Amino acid sequence: MVPLDLAALAAAVPRVDADARASAADLQRQLTKPVGALGRLEELSIWLAGVQGRCPPHPPGRPRVVVLAGDHGVARAGVSAYRPEVTGQMVANFLAGGAAVNVLARQVGATVRVVDLAVETEVPGAGAETTRHKVRRSSGRIDVEDALSVEEAKRAFAAGLTIVDEEVDAGADLLVPGDMGIGNTTPAAVLVAALTGAEPAEIVGRGTGIDDAGWMRKTAVVRDALHRARPKADDPLALLATAGGADLAAMTGLLVQAAVRRTPVVLDGVVSAAAALVADRIAPGALAWWVAGSRSTEPAQHRALERLGLVPLLDLGLRLGEGTGGLMALPLLAAAANTLAEMATFDSARITDRGPPRG
Amino acid sequence: MVPLDLAALAAAVPRVDADARASAADLQRQLTKPVGALGRLEELSIWLAGVQGRCPPHPPGRPRVVVLAGDHGVARAGVSAYRPEVTGQMVANFLAGGAAVNVLARQVGATVRVVDLAVETEVPGAGAETTRHKVRRSSGRIDVEDALSVEEAKRAFAAGLTIVDEEVDAGADLLVPGDMGIGNTTPAAVLVAALTGAEPAEIVGRGTGIDDAGWMRKTAVVRDALHRARPKADDPLALLATAGGADLAAMTGLLVQAAVRRTPVVLDGVVSAAAALVADRIAPGALAWWVAGSRSTEPAQHRALERLGLVPLLDLGLRLGEGTGGLMALPLLAAAANTLAEMATFDSARITDRGPPRG
């Protein structure tokens, strides 16, 4: 048995730095612009100050994408437009640097780690950094069986904790959780439905681009899995075992431990939103350490973020996962930090602050 | 008299490259992601290919912000939260590198030029690059008098053409029009109302942050100016003279000439959206060369962009102008170009393209 004390973990989540937040809000009022004129960039600068514990905050210097990869038994139930072997092929693509997440990470100065939690196939060339946390090959078909045993769910969750420790100890100052797994929007939808009370038809999306018949199959699978999952809604690890998967369990652990390690997170698409809902059940204070990067086209993401009170920074119609939606928000974080740190103040630039118009 | 042949100018606007667009759309279908999964980044990559005439397009390498500064007589009518002398003070702030536009430009690899078209005060330290296109000091109070003479409007419009020539000849490969002028959202709202039929109350916003009484004064000013402007709605230069200003006239010229010079533009806030509406009347093909960077909080911007069929890439609650909303979109353009150019294809990465699920 993996020893896991969720209550102790939740208690280890620190508060963000209220003094740094207050200093940032105060500095915002002195900058040479109308108060509020930089909109969400101002909020973000205050958030960054809080999570970094300093004002002004610096732009994240060592952002790290952690792509958690795993296959899902439901991929064989016709819920995806792609064959399951694509998961392993895409992991190889990540390792070769050819996927969207690699290109976008290079652009914004982030690096990418891919971790195989439950890929079905062997990935040629995958080293220990990729494979050392593997829990099993694929996961159960959640409409008819559990995704994982509870023991496997614990191991996957604990892997998420360890991965954060590895990354933060190596210098990462911001994490973007990414996902890769053909079929993974199906368990994500089930988790969101189980935790929000949504009906399957409200939250099932098109994933990689399924047609109407595929959407109907997927909705039926979500309905059947949800029937199995609902009784576990109050037991996060049992829920992840019943209707999640090793990748989702690891991502849940990652999100909690990032907060424990005072490391900000930019959430990605529907898979990270589903994991965030579960993580929020485990450690309600953790979400102060997260922002939502991009609105995806998956309705389950909207429902999950709404429940968490997180409003995505971007809405570009993304539906790729991999961490791409989180990465796209990094220039906004840099802009938030840079404007707060570098803009002149009304005093320093000798500019007349707002006063009564002359009439 | 400045000789200005608007019909010849309109005829000089080239079409974007349809072949490059088609090649980009085709290449998008081969990349290792579901078709459409990168959402608006895919559209943007196709747009960039069309305006650059090459596939894949490159990320803009020499983006240039041109901030067009001018004062407005209406600022003395209580339509702004700031005193008019702030315009000149902010121009000095731009020249010193301390404004938001400077900080954001540095971040995204752009440079900033500020041009004084009609600032009321002397700006200490402003050189010829800044002052050589100055048309007059401030502009008329448009609720009771014309902003400019028609001759001044032509000179300002022509300045916009010349500025584009100067910048493109110096190597700029993308332009972001920025604005600085206390009170400038008032003439922008009048232009939008005159060209869309909107009622003042539908499109008057809070500008730099006026209170309810200020909003009522501003709406009354817009109503009075609109009464004077509506008869000129079909004569763009007369309209700019009656209800615009030298900065707005120059920006209109800039937007047309950018298209003539095959140079893409990222629009900023409400001032550039109003100028774009006027420019579209002069040269209807020019808008193929423009994208909208950020949704501002000004309703007149929404109305203008809706009329032009342009959907902003970002919605961050910005209301600063200066070009900041345009600059924030540059990382998205880079992401669009980089993903198209650098991602592996299904063939090159030996990944199974979408096929029937195994069932």
Chai-1 contact restraints between the chains, C-beta under 6 A:
chainA,res_idxA,chainB,res_idxB,connection_type,confidence,min_distance_angstrom,max_distance_angstrom,comment,restraint_id
A,T32,B,N93,contact,1.0,0.0,6.0,A-B,restraint_1
A,T32,B,A99,contact,1.0,0.0,6.0,A-B,restraint_2
A,K33,B,A100,contact,1.0,0.0,6.0,A-B,restraint_3
A,K33,B,L320,contact,1.0,0.0,6.0,A-B,restraint_4
A,P34,B,T208,contact,1.0,0.0,6.0,A-B,restraint_5
A,P34,B,G209,contact,1.0,0.0,6.0,A-B,restraint_6
A,A37,B,R319,contact,1.0,0.0,6.0,A-B,restraint_7
A,A37,B,L320,contact,1.0,0.0,6.0,A-B,restraint_8
A,G39,B,L316,contact,1.0,0.0,6.0,A-B,restraint_9
A,G39,B,G317,contact,1.0,0.0,6.0,A-B,restraint_10
A,G39,B,L318,contact,1.0,0.0,6.0,A-B,restraint_11
A,R40,B,L316,contact,1.0,0.0,6.0,A-B,restraint_12
A,R40,B,G317,contact,1.0,0.0,6.0,A-B,restraint_13
A,R76,B,R358,contact,1.0,0.0,6.0,A-B,restraint_14
A,G78,B,P357,contact,1.0,0.0,6.0,A-B,restraint_15
A,G78,B,G359,contact,1.0,0.0,6.0,A-B,restraint_16
A,A81,B,R354,contact,1.0,0.0,6.0,A-B,restraint_17
A,Y82,B,R354,contact,1.0,0.0,6.0,A-B,restraint_18
A,R83,B,T352,contact,1.0,0.0,6.0,A-B,restraint_19
A,R83,B,G355,contact,1.0,0.0,6.0,A-B,restraint_20
A,E85,B,T352,contact,1.0,0.0,6.0,A-B,restraint_21
A,V86,B,T352,contact,1.0,0.0,6.0,A-B,restraint_22
A,Q89,B,I351,contact,1.0,0.0,6.0,A-B,restraint_23
A,N93,B,T32,contact,1.0,0.0,6.0,A-B,restraint_24
A,N93,B,A344,contact,1.0,0.0,6.0,A-B,restraint_25
A,N93,B,A349,contact,1.0,0.0,6.0,A-B,restraint_26
A,G98,B,A344,contact,1.0,0.0,6.0,A-B,restraint_27
A,G98,B,A349,contact,1.0,0.0,6.0,A-B,restraint_28
A,A99,B,T32,contact,1.0,0.0,6.0,A-B,restraint_29
A,A100,B,K33,contact,1.0,0.0,6.0,A-B,restraint_30
A,A100,B,T339,contact,1.0,0.0,6.0,A-B,restraint_31
A,A100,B,M343,contact,1.0,0.0,6.0,A-B,restraint_32
A,V103,B,N338,contact,1.0,0.0,6.0,A-B,restraint_33
A,V103,B,T339,contact,1.0,0.0,6.0,A-B,restraint_34
A,V103,B,E342,contact,1.0,0.0,6.0,A-B,restraint_35
A,V103,B,M343,contact,1.0,0.0,6.0,A-B,restraint_36
A,L104,B,A335,contact,1.0,0.0,6.0,A-B,restraint_37
A,Q107,B,A334,contact,1.0,0.0,6.0,A-B,restraint_38
A,Q107,B,N338,contact,1.0,0.0,6.0,A-B,restraint_39
A,T208,B,P34,contact,1.0,0.0,6.0,A-B,restraint_40
A,G209,B,P34,contact,1.0,0.0,6.0,A-B,restraint_41
A,L316,B,G39,contact,1.0,0.0,6.0,A-B,restraint_42
A,L316,B,R40,contact,1.0,0.0,6.0,A-B,restraint_43
A,G317,B,G39,contact,1.0,0.0,6.0,A-B,restraint_44
A,G317,B,R40,contact,1.0,0.0,6.0,A-B,restraint_45
A,L318,B,G39,contact,1.0,0.0,6.0,A-B,restraint_46
A,R319,B,A37,contact,1.0,0.0,6.0,A-B,restraint_47
A,L320,B,K33,contact,1.0,0.0,6.0,A-B,restraint_48
A,L320,B,A37,contact,1.0,0.0,6.0,A-B,restraint_49
A,P331,B,P331,contact,1.0,0.0,6.0,A-B,restraint_50
A,A334,B,Q107,contact,1.0,0.0,6.0,A-B,restraint_51
A,A335,B,L104,contact,1.0,0.0,6.0,A-B,restraint_52
A,N338,B,V103,contact,1.0,0.0,6.0,A-B,restraint_53
A,N338,B,Q107,contact,1.0,0.0,6.0,A-B,restraint_54
A,T339,B,A100,contact,1.0,0.0,6.0,A-B,restraint_55
A,T339,B,V103,contact,1.0,0.0,6.0,A-B,restraint_56
A,E342,B,V103,contact,1.0,0.0,6.0,A-B,restraint_57
A,M343,B,A100,contact,1.0,0.0,6.0,A-B,restraint_58
A,M343,B,V103,contact,1.0,0.0,6.0,A-B,restraint_59
A,A344,B,N93,contact,1.0,0.0,6.0,A-B,restraint_60
A,A344,B,G98,contact,1.0,0.0,6.0,A-B,restraint_61
A,A349,B,N93,contact,1.0,0.0,6.0,A-B,restraint_62
A,A349,B,G98,contact,1.0,0.0,6.0,A-B,restraint_63
A,I351,B,Q89,contact,1.0,0.0,6.0,A-B,restraint_64
A,T352,B,R83,contact,1.0,0.0,6.0,A-B,restraint_65
A,T352,B,E85,contact,1.0,0.0,6.0,A-B,restraint_66
A,T352,B,V86,contact,1.0,0.0,6.0,A-B,restraint_67
A,R354,B,A81,contact,1.0,0.0,6.0,A-B,restraint_68
A,R354,B,Y82,contact,1.0,0.0,6.0,A-B,restraint_69
A,G355,B,R83,contact,1.0,0.0,6.0,A-B,restraint_70
A,P357,B,G78,contact,1.0,0.0,6.0,A-B,restraint_71
A,R358,B,R76,contact,1.0,0.0,6.0,A-B,restraint_72
A,G359,B,G78,contact,1.0,0.0,6.0,A-B,restraint_73
